[in-house]
């Protein structure tokens, strides 16, 4: 059968290459000799062809649409012919060798990064990831959006694929780039472990599992396990961006060589990953309070990872230390020193007052070391931990910061922590006030905590011997201030 579009295509309807829930794929060849496939998609009331023909940026990791047309009651998309899909590859291989999986995941993330957050796939899965011209590339953008626009009663089951659908899709909320990152987390798990994180099998089982079930990421390097865990967080704002994933996946298979990394046992990683799914979906519709509540649960999950790794590290390095974890708070005592990491608390939505700081702090905590006696006026030091969108609006992570007095030393804790509020808002606004930023904002990645832990254990070691002194100069290191509001 010949089809005249921007050029003439010969389509073989008998040579069916594949069939999905909403389309079938047949072979095609262009008048210029281009070897391609034709995807035939039923015309459905409520959806238009324009929804299918998504304009994509040029990238070797995105499968382009070569031509668009109509044949009888089907829309026709012409695309280059790939050799096989990631699903074919997984069916042949099962769980992939770690280096192979990391290389493929980096290419998938590169495809998502190329979209720059402007296009959402909505139905990312191994079937839509194709090996084309020696590269892995993403295909079928637009089909899920096309299906969502239809009015047929049975289209819901086709607009996403249950094993890969994010919590917000199950609640019929708007899909965002974070929705694709959740699917990438499921794909990452499947590639590295050999099974999906959620097994269903019924659609109602998948819904319950994606909304509420805990996830284990067993037997993988810590950085990789942490990255997959972040992708599978229930709150979309807590997941990493595609660019962040792409940058981190390059080193995700390597364990850190910093001191103490070898003390983190495999059992601890398994426990940390198991704990990382305690954020829960509590409502069908997401009001502002519900959004903050979800993010707060994600903050507690990631904070618990930090607490557990800290505790495990101390138990390995100092077995005689007294380590207590209670109600989300970590308390460590040894000799003359105490290290405390406070429990996570919710923050007010707009705590800053009139200073115009454009920073949304969802949750906060603090960490401090204290010694028994003051040494030259120093009893200890404390830092704040803010779960906030410091780097980019709407993208949340834990950050470490601390404060100092502008004129003289009015505290025996130098530097010191402050809860989010008018006073701390003045300090981080660059307005001259009685206090100012002394440390931070420093991003705390849940998969790369060694430097943070080692630094605090060093201060704690000094406090154990009552040798902790105030810093010789403040601020310490580079301080970076938040963006200002309009």
HUQUIDA-V335256 format. One record per residue. N is the residue number from 0. RES is the residue in one small letter. SS is DSSP state (alpha for helix, beta for strand, coil for the rest). PHI is phi as a letter, one per 20 degrees, with the letter a starting at -180 (none if undefined). OMEGA is omega in degrees with one decimal (NA if undefined). Layout:
BEGIN
n: [N,N]
res: [RES,RES]
ss: [SS,SS]
phi: [PHI,PHI]
omega: [OMEGA,OMEGA]
END
This chain:
BEGIN
n: [0,1,2,3,4,5,6,7,8,9,10,11,12,13,14,15,16,17,18,19,20,21,22,23,24,25,26,27,28,29,30,31,32,33,34,35,36,37,38,39,40,41,42,43,44,45,46,47,48,49,50,51,52,53,54,55,56,57,58,59,60,61,62,63,64,65,66,67,68,69,70,71,72,73,74,75,76,77,78,79,80,81,82,83,84,85,86,87,88,89,90,91,92,93,94,95,96,97,98,99,100,101,102,103,104,105,106,107,108,109,110,111,112,113,114,115,116,117,118,119,120,121,122,123,124,125,126,127,128,129,130,131,132,133,134,135,136,137,138,139,140,141,142,143,144,145,146,147,148,149,150,151,152,153,154,155,156,157,158,159,160,161,162,163,164,165,166,167,168,169,170,171,172,173,174,175,176,177,178,179,180,181,182,183,184,185,186,187,188,189,190,191,192,193,194,195,196,197,198,199,200,201,202,203,204,205,206,207,208,209,210,211,212,213,214,215,216,217,218,219,220,221,222,223,224,225,226,227,228,229,230,231,232,233,234,235,236,237,238,239,240,241,242,243,244,245,246,247,248,249,250,251,252,253,254,255,256,257,258,259,260,261,262,263,264,265,266,267,268,269,270,271,272,273,274,275,276,277,278,279,280,281,282,283,284,285,286,287,288,289,290,291,292,293,294,295,296,297,298,299,300,301,302,303,304,305,306,307,308,309,310,311,312,313,314,315,316,317,318,319,320,321,322,323,324,325,326,327,328,329,330,331,332,333,334,335,336,337,338,339,340,341,342,343,344,345,346,347,348,349,350,351,352,353,354,355,356,357,358,359,360,361,362,363,364,365,366,367,368,369,370,371,372,373,374,375,376,377,378,379,380,381,382,383,384,385,386,387,388,389,390,391,392,393,394,395,396,397,398,399,400,401,402,403,404,405,406,407,408,409,410,411,412,413,414,415,416,417,418,419,420,421,422,423,424,425,426,427,428,429,430,431,432,433,434,435,436,437,438,439,440,441,442,443,444,445,446,447,448,449,450,451,452,453,454,455,456,457,458,459,460,461,462,463,464,465,466,467,468,469,470,471,472,473,474,475,476,477,478,479,480,481,482,483,484,485]
res: [x,x,x,x,x,x,x,x,x,x,x,x,x,x,x,x,x,x,x,x,x,x,x,x,x,x,x,x,x,x,x,x,x,x,x,x,x,x,x,x,x,x,x,x,x,x,x,x,x,x,x,x,x,x,x,x,x,x,x,x,x,x,x,x,x,x,x,x,x,x,x,x,x,x,x,x,x,x,x,x,x,x,x,x,x,x,x,x,x,x,x,x,x,x,x,x,x,x,x,x,x,x,x,x,x,x,x,x,x,x,x,x,x,x,x,x,x,x,x,x,x,x,x,x,x,x,x,x,x,x,x,x,x,x,x,x,x,x,x,x,x,x,x,x,x,x,x,x,x,x,x,x,x,x,x,x,x,x,x,x,x,x,x,x,x,x,x,x,x,x,x,x,x,x,x,x,x,x,x,x,x,x,x,x,x,x,x,x,x,x,x,x,x,x,x,x,x,x,x,x,x,x,x,x,x,x,x,x,x,x,x,x,x,x,x,x,x,x,x,x,x,x,x,x,x,x,x,x,x,x,x,x,x,x,x,x,x,x,x,x,x,x,x,x,x,x,x,x,x,x,x,x,x,x,x,x,x,x,x,x,x,x,x,x,x,x,x,x,x,x,x,x,x,x,x,x,x,x,x,x,x,x,x,x,x,x,x,x,x,x,x,x,x,x,x,x,x,x,x,x,x,x,x,x,x,x,x,x,x,x,x,x,x,x,x,x,x,x,x,x,x,x,x,x,x,x,x,x,x,x,x,x,x,x,x,x,x,x,x,x,x,x,x,x,x,x,x,x,x,x,x,x,x,x,x,x,x,x,x,x,x,x,x,x,x,x,x,x,x,x,x,x,x,x,x,x,x,x,x,x,x,x,x,x,x,x,x,x,x,x,x,x,x,x,x,x,x,x,x,x,x,x,x,x,x,x,x,x,x,x,x,x,x,x,x,x,x,x,x,x,x,x,x,x,x,x,x,x,x,x,x,x,x,x,x,x,x,x,x,x,x,x,x,x,x,x,x,x,x,x,x,x,x,x,x,x,x,x,x,x,x,x,x,x,x,x,x,x,x,x,x,x,x,x,x,x,x,x,x,x,x,x,x,x,x,x]
ss: [coil,beta,beta,beta,coil,coil,coil,beta,beta,beta,beta,beta,beta,beta,beta,beta,beta,beta,beta,coil,coil,coil,beta,beta,beta,beta,beta,beta,beta,beta,coil,coil,coil,coil,beta,beta,beta,beta,beta,beta,beta,beta,coil,coil,coil,coil,coil,coil,alpha,alpha,alpha,coil,coil,coil,coil,coil,coil,coil,coil,coil,coil,beta,coil,coil,beta,beta,beta,beta,beta,beta,beta,coil,coil,beta,beta,beta,beta,beta,beta,beta,coil,coil,coil,beta,beta,alpha,alpha,alpha,alpha,alpha,alpha,alpha,alpha,coil,coil,coil,coil,alpha,alpha,alpha,alpha,alpha,alpha,alpha,alpha,alpha,alpha,alpha,alpha,alpha,alpha,alpha,alpha,alpha,coil,coil,coil,coil,coil,coil,coil,coil,coil,coil,coil,alpha,alpha,alpha,beta,beta,beta,beta,coil,coil,beta,beta,beta,beta,coil,coil,coil,coil,alpha,alpha,alpha,alpha,alpha,alpha,coil,coil,coil,coil,coil,coil,coil,alpha,alpha,alpha,alpha,coil,coil,alpha,alpha,alpha,coil,coil,alpha,alpha,alpha,alpha,coil,coil,coil,coil,coil,coil,alpha,alpha,alpha,alpha,alpha,alpha,alpha,alpha,alpha,alpha,alpha,alpha,alpha,alpha,alpha,alpha,alpha,coil,coil,coil,coil,coil,coil,coil,coil,coil,alpha,alpha,alpha,alpha,alpha,alpha,alpha,alpha,alpha,alpha,coil,coil,coil,coil,coil,coil,coil,coil,coil,alpha,alpha,alpha,alpha,alpha,alpha,alpha,alpha,alpha,alpha,coil,coil,coil,coil,alpha,alpha,alpha,coil,coil,coil,alpha,alpha,alpha,alpha,alpha,alpha,alpha,alpha,coil,coil,coil,coil,coil,coil,coil,coil,coil,coil,coil,alpha,alpha,alpha,coil,coil,alpha,alpha,alpha,alpha,alpha,alpha,alpha,alpha,alpha,alpha,coil,coil,coil,coil,coil,coil,coil,coil,coil,coil,coil,coil,alpha,alpha,alpha,alpha,alpha,alpha,alpha,alpha,alpha,alpha,alpha,alpha,alpha,alpha,alpha,alpha,alpha,alpha,alpha,alpha,alpha,alpha,alpha,alpha,alpha,alpha,alpha,alpha,alpha,alpha,coil,coil,coil,coil,beta,beta,beta,beta,beta,coil,coil,beta,beta,beta,beta,beta,beta,coil,coil,beta,beta,beta,beta,beta,coil,coil,coil,beta,beta,coil,coil,coil,coil,coil,coil,alpha,alpha,alpha,coil,beta,coil,coil,coil,beta,beta,beta,beta,beta,beta,beta,beta,beta,beta,beta,beta,beta,beta,beta,coil,coil,beta,beta,beta,beta,beta,beta,beta,beta,beta,beta,beta,beta,beta,beta,beta,coil,coil,beta,beta,beta,beta,beta,beta,beta,beta,beta,beta,beta,coil,coil,coil,coil,coil,coil,coil,beta,coil,coil,beta,coil,coil,coil,coil,coil,alpha,alpha,alpha,alpha,alpha,alpha,coil,coil,coil,coil,coil,coil,coil,beta,beta,beta,beta,beta,beta,beta,beta,beta,beta,coil,coil,coil,coil,coil,alpha,alpha,alpha,alpha,alpha,alpha,alpha,alpha,alpha,alpha,alpha,alpha,alpha,alpha,alpha,coil,coil,coil,coil,coil,coil,coil,coil,coil,coil,coil,coil,coil,coil,beta,coil,coil,coil,coil,beta,coil,coil]
phi: [none,d,c,e,d,f,b,e,c,e,d,d,f,e,e,e,e,a,b,d,f,c,b,c,c,c,f,b,b,e,f,e,n,f,e,b,c,d,e,d,c,g,f,c,g,n,c,d,f,g,f,e,e,f,e,d,f,f,b,f,d,c,f,f,e,e,a,c,a,c,c,l,d,d,e,c,d,d,c,g,e,e,f,a,d,f,f,g,f,f,f,f,d,m,f,e,g,g,f,f,f,f,f,f,f,f,f,f,f,f,f,f,f,f,f,l,m,e,c,d,f,n,b,f,a,g,f,d,d,d,e,c,l,m,c,e,c,e,c,m,f,n,f,f,f,g,f,f,e,e,d,f,f,d,f,g,f,d,f,b,d,g,f,d,e,f,g,f,f,f,e,l,e,f,f,c,g,f,f,f,f,f,f,f,f,f,f,g,g,f,f,e,d,o,c,e,f,c,d,m,e,e,f,f,f,f,g,f,f,f,f,c,f,f,c,d,c,e,m,d,g,g,f,f,f,f,f,f,g,f,f,e,f,f,e,f,f,e,e,f,f,f,f,f,f,g,f,e,f,f,d,f,e,d,f,f,e,f,g,n,f,f,e,e,f,g,f,f,f,f,f,f,f,f,f,f,c,e,f,c,e,d,b,f,d,d,f,f,f,f,g,f,f,f,f,f,f,f,f,f,g,f,f,f,g,f,f,f,f,g,f,f,f,f,f,f,e,c,g,e,f,e,d,c,c,b,l,n,d,d,c,c,c,b,l,e,d,c,d,c,d,f,f,f,c,f,d,f,f,c,e,e,m,e,e,m,f,e,b,d,e,e,b,b,b,b,c,b,d,b,d,f,c,f,c,l,n,d,e,r,b,b,c,e,c,d,e,b,d,f,f,c,g,n,d,d,a,f,c,d,b,b,c,b,f,f,c,m,d,d,b,e,d,c,f,c,e,c,f,f,r,f,f,f,f,f,f,e,e,m,f,f,b,f,c,b,f,d,b,o,f,d,f,d,e,f,e,b,d,g,f,f,f,f,f,f,f,f,f,f,g,f,f,g,d,l,d,f,d,f,g,f,b,c,f,e,m,e,d,c,e,f,f,d,f,f]
omega: [-180.0,-177.6,-179.4,176.2,174.6,166.3,-179.0,178.8,172.8,-174.8,-179.9,-177.1,179.6,-178.7,-177.7,-177.6,-179.2,179.3,176.8,-178.8,-173.7,-175.7,170.8,-174.0,178.5,-178.4,178.9,175.1,-176.8,178.0,178.9,178.2,179.9,176.0,-172.2,171.7,174.9,176.7,-177.8,-173.5,-177.0,173.1,-175.5,179.3,178.3,-180.0,-177.2,179.8,-178.6,179.3,-179.2,-172.7,-179.8,177.3,-176.1,172.6,179.1,178.1,177.2,-179.6,173.9,179.7,-176.7,170.1,-175.4,-175.9,-178.8,178.9,-176.1,174.5,-176.7,-176.4,-179.8,162.3,-178.1,172.4,177.7,-178.9,175.4,-179.6,178.0,-179.3,178.8,179.2,175.1,176.2,176.5,-178.6,-179.9,177.0,179.4,-168.4,-172.1,176.2,-175.5,169.7,-170.7,-177.4,177.2,-180.0,-179.2,-179.9,179.3,-179.4,177.6,179.7,176.2,179.5,177.5,176.5,178.3,178.6,-179.6,179.9,177.6,176.7,-176.5,-179.8,177.6,-178.6,179.3,-177.3,179.7,-178.6,-177.2,179.1,-177.2,177.3,-167.3,176.1,-172.1,178.0,175.5,-179.8,172.9,-174.4,-178.0,-177.5,171.6,170.3,176.1,-175.8,179.8,177.8,177.5,-178.1,-179.4,-177.7,-177.6,-177.7,-178.4,-175.8,-174.4,-175.5,-177.9,-175.9,178.9,-173.9,168.3,-179.4,-169.9,-178.4,-173.6,-172.5,-178.8,-180.0,-177.8,177.3,177.9,179.1,178.1,175.4,-176.8,175.7,179.5,174.3,177.9,175.6,176.9,179.6,175.4,177.5,177.6,174.6,177.5,179.2,178.9,178.4,-177.5,-178.3,-173.4,-174.3,175.7,175.0,176.2,179.0,179.5,-170.9,-179.1,6.7,-177.3,-176.6,177.8,175.2,178.3,-179.4,179.9,-177.2,-179.6,-179.4,-167.3,-169.2,175.4,-179.7,168.9,172.4,-168.8,165.3,179.4,173.8,-172.2,-177.7,-179.6,179.1,179.0,-179.7,177.5,178.3,179.4,179.1,-175.1,175.5,-174.2,179.8,-175.8,-178.2,-178.7,-177.2,178.5,173.3,178.3,179.8,178.1,177.9,-177.9,-178.9,-175.3,-177.1,-179.8,-179.2,-173.9,-178.6,-178.8,173.5,177.9,177.9,-179.5,-179.0,176.7,179.7,-179.8,-179.3,-178.9,-173.0,177.5,179.7,179.5,179.7,-179.8,-179.7,-178.9,-179.0,177.9,-179.1,-169.7,-178.6,-176.5,174.2,-171.0,170.6,-173.5,-178.1,179.3,178.5,-170.8,173.6,179.1,178.4,178.4,176.9,-179.9,178.1,177.5,179.7,177.7,176.8,176.1,177.8,179.2,177.8,-177.1,175.8,179.0,173.3,-179.3,179.3,-177.4,178.4,177.2,-178.2,-179.6,179.8,-180.0,179.1,178.8,-173.9,-176.4,-174.2,-178.4,179.0,175.5,-175.5,-179.4,172.4,-178.4,177.8,177.0,-179.7,177.5,177.3,-179.1,179.0,176.8,179.3,-178.4,-174.2,175.9,171.6,-178.5,170.5,-173.3,178.0,-179.1,176.8,177.9,177.9,175.4,-175.9,-179.0,-173.6,-162.9,-175.7,-171.3,-170.1,173.6,177.2,-179.3,-176.0,-178.9,178.0,-178.4,-174.2,177.5,176.5,176.5,176.0,-178.7,166.6,-176.0,174.5,-171.5,-177.8,175.4,175.1,-175.8,177.7,-178.5,174.7,179.6,176.0,178.5,177.1,173.8,170.6,-179.8,170.8,-168.0,-179.6,-174.0,-175.1,-176.9,179.4,177.1,177.2,-166.8,177.1,176.0,177.0,179.2,175.6,179.4,-172.0,176.5,176.8,-177.8,-176.7,177.6,-178.7,-176.8,-177.3,173.9,168.5,-176.1,-10.3,-174.7,-179.4,172.1,174.0,178.9,-178.5,-175.1,-177.4,178.1,177.0,175.7,-176.8,-177.0,-179.4,-176.1,173.0,178.9,-178.5,-175.2,177.1,179.2,-176.5,-179.9,-178.1,171.2,-1.5,-179.2,-177.7,177.4,177.9,-177.3,179.5,-177.6,-172.9,-172.0,-177.6,178.2,-178.2,-179.2,-179.1,-178.8,175.8,175.4,176.6,178.3,178.9,176.6,-180.0,178.2,-179.1,-176.8,-179.3,-178.1,-179.4,173.1,176.9,-179.5,177.4,178.3,-3.8,178.8,177.7,-176.0,173.1,-177.1,-173.8,179.9,173.5,178.5,177.9,-178.7,NA]
END
